[in-house]
Amino acid sequence: MGLEIERRYLVDPARLPARRPKGERLDQGFLSLEPVVRVRIVTPPKGKAHALLTVKGRGLRVRAEFEYPIPLADGRAMLALCGTLQISKIRTRLGPWEIDEYLGRHKGLWTAEIELPSARAPLPKPLPAWLTREVTEDPRFTNARLATMKRWHPKALR
């Protein structure tokens, strides 16, 4: 069984390194919210787009995750089925961290996540200065929940 173990943080983009790798665009939609069934179109800065279908179990820090490549045309057709349950973001990797800059109605939200080998695995030290508050256990910051919002607003940080 596939297992995802991750921690998620809010990011202060002003503290990010000015020079960082170009990110890939992720357009994703949710066919189901419970369980989460997500379709994702990944468009790298160079190269061809590809599509993935992912099923996630319950949980925030640790949960079952199954991910499969699917034909790009199928991914685009499935994404259209998602209606408004969609989000877009640019994902950049800095070391073990994945930094997401949300686009569209979620513009202004930045998060970072790190996948860990076990639930008890320590985080790399020192933590980057651009991390602010941990939101791993806050369901408002899951991509599935964000997709249900009309728009993200900084008041959500309270």
SVG drawing of the C-alpha trace seen along z (x, -y; Angstrom):
<svg xmlns="http://www.w3.org/2000/svg" viewBox="-18 -40 38 42">
<polyline fill="none" stroke="black" stroke-width="0.4" points="0.0,0.0 1.2,-3.5 1.7,-5.8 2.2,-9.6 3.9,-11.1 4.3,-14.8 4.5,-18.0 3.1,-21.3 4.0,-24.9 3.0,-28.4 5.7,-30.3 6.8,-33.9 7.7,-34.5 9.7,-37.6 12.2,-35.3 12.7,-32.9 16.0,-32.9 15.8,-35.4 17.4,-32.8 15.6,-29.5 14.9,-26.9 11.9,-27.4 8.9,-25.5 6.4,-23.3 2.8,-24.3 0.3,-22.0 -3.4,-22.2 -5.4,-19.8 -9.0,-19.0 -11.0,-16.8 -13.3,-14.2 -14.2,-13.2 -13.4,-14.8 -13.9,-11.7 -11.9,-9.7 -9.9,-12.3 -9.6,-11.4 -7.5,-14.0 -6.4,-14.4 -3.3,-16.5 -1.7,-18.0 2.0,-18.7 3.6,-21.1 7.4,-21.4 9.2,-24.6 10.8,-22.5 9.5,-19.3 6.1,-17.7 3.1,-17.9 1.9,-14.7 -1.2,-13.6 -1.6,-11.7 -4.6,-10.2 -4.3,-10.0 -6.4,-8.5 -5.8,-9.6 -7.1,-8.1 -8.1,-10.0 -5.6,-11.8 -3.5,-14.9 0.1,-13.9 -0.1,-10.2 -2.4,-8.7 -2.8,-6.1 -1.8,-7.4 -2.0,-5.7 -0.8,-7.6 -0.9,-6.5 0.2,-8.0 -2.7,-8.4 -2.9,-9.6 -2.7,-13.4 -5.9,-13.6 -7.7,-11.6 -6.3,-13.8 -7.5,-16.9 -11.0,-15.4 -11.2,-14.4 -10.0,-17.8 -13.0,-19.3 -15.3,-17.0 -14.1,-18.7 -15.9,-21.9 -14.9,-24.5 -13.2,-22.0 -9.8,-22.9 -6.6,-24.7 -3.5,-25.8 -0.1,-26.4 3.6,-26.6 5.7,-24.1 9.4,-24.7 11.8,-22.3 14.4,-23.6 16.3,-20.7 13.8,-18.3 11.1,-21.0 8.3,-21.5 7.2,-25.1 3.8,-25.9 2.8,-29.3 -1.0,-29.2 -2.5,-31.0 -5.9,-32.3 -8.4,-32.7 -5.8,-31.5 -3.1,-34.0 -1.1,-35.1 -1.0,-31.7 2.3,-30.0 2.9,-26.7 5.8,-24.2 5.7,-20.6 8.2,-17.9 7.7,-14.1 9.2,-12.0 10.2,-8.3 8.2,-7.8 5.8,-9.6 8.6,-9.9 11.3,-11.0 12.8,-14.3 12.7,-17.4 15.9,-18.6 17.6,-21.2 17.8,-24.1 14.4,-24.8 14.5,-27.3 13.9,-30.9 11.1,-31.2 8.9,-28.8 6.4,-30.4 3.6,-28.4 3.1,-24.7 -0.4,-23.8 -0.1,-20.0 -3.0,-19.3 -5.1,-22.2 -7.5,-20.8 -8.1,-24.3 -4.8,-24.0 -5.3,-20.7 -5.5,-21.1 -8.9,-19.4 -10.3,-21.9 -8.7,-24.9 -10.5,-23.7 -13.9,-24.2 -13.2,-27.8 -14.4,-30.6 -11.2,-32.3 -8.4,-32.2 -8.1,-35.1 -5.3,-35.9 -8.0,-35.9 -7.8,-32.1 -4.5,-32.3 -6.3,-33.1"/>
</svg>
